[in-house]
Amino acid sequence: MTSRRSRPSLGALVFFSVTLSLSAYFTFAAVQGDSGLFRRAEIAVEGDKLARELDELHAEVARMENLTRRLSDDFLDLDLLDQQARDVLGLIRSDEIVVH
């Protein structure tokens, strides 16, 4: 009895190499691509950063609205008006001493 070693056919080798190549490509694209896992993590971090920035802007707008309301005709805060006059016009009261 003679035993023959059979080698895989060329078609099977081509099929498996093409399958392996496509699997590697799609795996790489799923991790590194434009819609991949790494890009998704970057988008999540950027979203958190933008949410924090939006919260800061909301706080700044609320502060500005408060200052505007305090200087309106309906509600006049004399301390704020005095502070603004000092800052903008450089005014001082007659009983104050200026030290440079």
Secondary structure, 3 states (H helix, E strand, C coil): CCCCCCCCCHHHHHHHHHHHHHHHHHHHHHHHCCCCHHHHHHHHHHHHHHHHHHHHHHHHHHHHHHHHHHECCCCECHHHHHHHHHHHHCCCCCCCCCCC
